[in-house]
């Protein structure tokens, strides 16, 4: 067995010990498909059950192959079998598509759709030398709310590999009766992995747990200028997370949402604000809540007016959106502080 093959075997064993659902078909696929065929980056994060970068853009956008425990979890919930046609929204470097092609076999098929030309070209290039990719087709879509060309119809299985607020209409309208999607539904900083199944004219929703995925489109991972809008989104997402885990009281949740509304109501020409010195490459929540109190800017005025309660809750907000990711397949998982078996939040962007 090759070195990567042995490391894959040990990784699968750790995931199984952590009670991640891996049946014989998923295990065989993971041991048959070489992860190194889909990225030129260091593979070490993958063996430590972390997301693995496969592409970076010139503008700072990053896309990753999901952490192994999340890959296994998504494949488990797809309930795959030979002969199925599967749609994947979000390319993931071609690795997940190849795993699924291995499971559904030559009588089945996989269609991968992605809005990024750079990602599509990358995946096609990576799939060419890999066995069994005659069952994988890659399509460039114009944008997320426009139907890609030449889709199989009806759709029986759909895997969405990036965060969405809701499934696009072109997808739901083509879902077969009894067909379903597995998708991370929610906002930028928090989602729930949902099974959305069509039963006649109704939809059954099953919440499979909290996750943290990056967006489908790599362009949406490129750093944004700090603005009132990004701060408002942070406050709203933190209010939702804080309520879910019961660590923010109702009064503070209302204040967070009211402050978010005030930030969103600023005129467009006052939305952007100067980048704090030394934090140009940091996410929008990385700053100190008091750093602009001496600045002559409407955002600073809003923050200053709420500082009597905001300064106390700010560390909690940072903790909520900078969640320590579960890595049940990490070689030292049993020794990690707070580590538990099973499936939890998943970082789909490089921390």
N, C-alpha and C positions, 0 to 999 in steps of 0.2 A: 504494500500500500504506500502511495506517495506521501510526502510530508504534509501537503495540504489535505490529502484524504484522511490521514490519521487525525489531524486537527479537527476536521469536520466531524469525524466519528465521535471524538471526545466532546465537542461542542453539543452535538445532538444528545449525547448521554447526559450532559449537565442539564440541558433543557428538559429532558424527560424526568430527571430527578427533581426538578423544580415544578413538575406537574404542568408543563406546557404541553398542549395536546399535539402529539406527533404520531401519526399512524405509519404503517409500513410504506405506504405510497409516498408520503411526504419525506420520510427518512431516505428512501431509495433515490428520490429526485435530488435531494440535497447532497447526497453522496455521489451522484452521477454528474452533476453540473459543477464545473469549476468556477468558483467566484472570481478567480484571477482573470478569467476571460472577459470580464465586464468592467474592469477598472484598472488603471495604471497606478493608483495610489497604494500606499502601504496597507496591507491587509490586516494588520494587527487589531484595529478597532473591531473588525468583524469577529475575530476569535474571542474578543472580550465582550461580545454581545452588544456592540454599539453600531449605530448607523455608519455606513462606509461611503465616503465621497466618490462619485464617479465623474463629475463634471463641474468645472468652475468657468464662469463667463468673464469676459474682459471688464464688465461693469460690476463684478463682485457677487453675482448670483451663484448659488451653490445648490446642487442636487445630489442626493444620496440614495444608496440602496438601504432599505430599512434594516434595522437590527434583526438578527436571526430569530429572536423570540417573537417579534411582531410578524415576520414573514410566516413562520409556522402557524401562528394564531390566525392570520388572515386566510391561509390556505385551508386550515381546519374548518373555518366557518363557511367557506365556499362550497363545501360538500361536493368535491370534484369526483368525477368518474370518467372512464374511457368513453370517447365519442362526443363529449360536450364541446360546444362552441362558447368561448369565454371572451368577454370584452374587458380590457384593462384601460382605464382612464388615468394617464400618468405613467411614463415609460419605465422609471426605476432602473435605467441602464440596460434593460433587456433581461436581467437576471431572473426576476419573478416570472416573466413571460416564458422563459425557457423552463423553469421549474414546472409551471402549469402545463406546458406542451408535453413535458415528460409524463405527466400524470394522465392527461386526456388522450395521449397516444396519437398515432398517425391518422386514426379515423376521426379525431377531434380537431379543434383548431383554436388559435388565439389571435385576436386582433388587438393591437396596441395603438391607442390614439393619444396624441400629445400636441399642445398648441405651439411648441417651440421647434423651429426648423433645426436649430443647433442640436437639440436633444434627439429629434427624429433621425437626423443624419448620423449621429453618434451611435444610436441603437442599431440602425441598419448595418453600419460598419462592423459592430461587435457581433451581430447575429450571423453574418455571412460565413465565417469559418466554423461555427458551432453546429454540431450534429442535430438533426431533427428540426431545424428551424424552417423547413419547408411548411410547417404547420403554423408558423408565426408570421403575421402580416403587420406592417407598421404603417400608420396613416397620419399625415399632418392635418390637423384641424385648424380652421381659421381662428377661432376663439372658442372659449368654453361653452358659450350659449348657442353655437352653431353646430349643426349635425355634421360629423365627419363623413367623407364619402365611402360608399361601398361597405356598409355595415351589415353583418349578418342579422336577419330579422325573422322571427322575434328573438329577443335577447333572453337567454336563460340564466346566465351568470354574469355579473358585472363586479369588477373589483376597482374601487377608486383608491388611488394611492397618495392623494393629497387632500388637504382640508377644503371643504365646500360648506357654504351656508345651507344649501339644499341641492338636490339632484337636478340637473338641467332637464327641461321639458323633453328635448329630443331623446333623452335616455328613458325617462319614465314612460313616454308614449309608446316606446318600442319593447317594453318589458313584457314577456310572455306571462300568461296566467300561471301562477305558481313559481315564476322566476323571481329572483331577488338580487339585490346588490349588497355588497359589504363596503361601507364608506365611512370616513371620519367626518361627521357633520358637526359644525359649530363655527366659532370665531377663530381669529388668528392665534390666540394664546391658549385655547382649550377646545377640545372637541370630544364627542362620544363616538366610539366605533359602533355603527348602527347596521343591523340587518333590516333591510326594507324590502318586504315581500309583497308582490301583487297577488291578491285573491279576488278574482272577478273585477269589480270596479273599486274595491277597497284596497287599502295598504295596511299591512301589519308591520309594526315597528318593534324591534327587539334591541334593547340597549345592551351592548356587549362590554361596556366599560369605558372609563376615561382614557383619552389618548392625547398626544401632542404631535401633530403632523405639520409639516410645512405645506405651502400652497402647491397646487398641481403645476402651475406655470412657473418655470425657472425665472422668468422676468420679474415675478412678484417676490422673489427672494433677494433681489438686488436692494442694497441699502437705500432707505428712504430719508429725505431730509426730515429733521425733527420738526414737528408741527403740532398745532392745537388738535388736529384730527387724530394723529397717532397717540397723543396723550389721552384723548377722550376714549379711544378704543381700548387703551390699557385700563382705564378706570372702569369701563363697563364690563370688560372681561374679568377683572379682579373682583367686581361685585358679584358676578355669577359664580365664580370659583369659591369666593369666601362664603357665600350662602350655602353652596353645595356641601362644603366640608364643615360648616358651622363655626367658623372662627371670626366672622364679622357680623356684628349685630345689625338689626333691621334699620336702625336710625342711620348708622354709618353707610349702609348699602344705599339708602335713599340719598344721602349727601353725595356719595360717589357718582350716582347717576345724574343728580342735579348739576354737579360740577362738570360732568361730561357734556351735558346739554348746553351749558354756558360756553364751553370751549368750542363746541360745534357751531354755535350761533355767531361766532366772530366772523366778520366780513372776510372774503377770500384773500384780500390783500394783507390781512393781518394774521393769516393762518400760520405761515412759516415763521420760524424764529431762528436766531443765530445758533450755530453749533457751539456747545461749550468747549473751551480749549482743552485739548488732550483726549476728547471723547468722540472724535470723528468716526471711529470704527466700532463704537459701542451701540448696543440696542437702545431703544428709546427709554427704557426704564432704568438705565444704568446711572443716571445722574442723581445728584443730591437734590431733594425737593426744595431746598432753600437757595440753590445756586443762582437763581435769577432775581432774587428779592431786591437787589440793587439795580436791576435793569429797568429801563423805561420801555416796557412792552406790555400789551394787554394780557398776555398769558401770565407774565410775572405778577401783574395786579390781581388776577383771579386766584393764583396760587397763594399769594400773600394774604388775601382776604379770608382764605379757608385754612390758614396755617395752624390755627389753634387746635384743630382736630386732625388735619392732614399729616402733620409732622409725626403724630403718634402712630398713624395707620400705615405710613409709607413703607417701613421695613416689612410689614406683612404683605403689601402689594408686591414688592420685589420678590419675596419668597414664593408667592403664589405663581408668578409668571416665570420664575427661574427654578422650576421644580427639579429636584434631584431625580434622575431617570432610573427606573428599575432596569437591572441587567441580570435576570435570573440565570443566564447562560455564562456569566462571568466566571473565570476559573476560581476566583476567591469569593464567590457569591455568599457562601455561608459565613464569611468573616466580615462582610460589609455592614456598616452601621445601618440599621433600619431596613436591611434587605429582607425581602420576603419572597417566597415562591409565588408563581402565578403571574398573571399579566396585568400590567398597570400602565402608567404613562410612558409614552414612547416619543423620543426626540427624533424628528425627521430632518432637522437641520443641525449642522455642526454647532455644538454648544459654544 
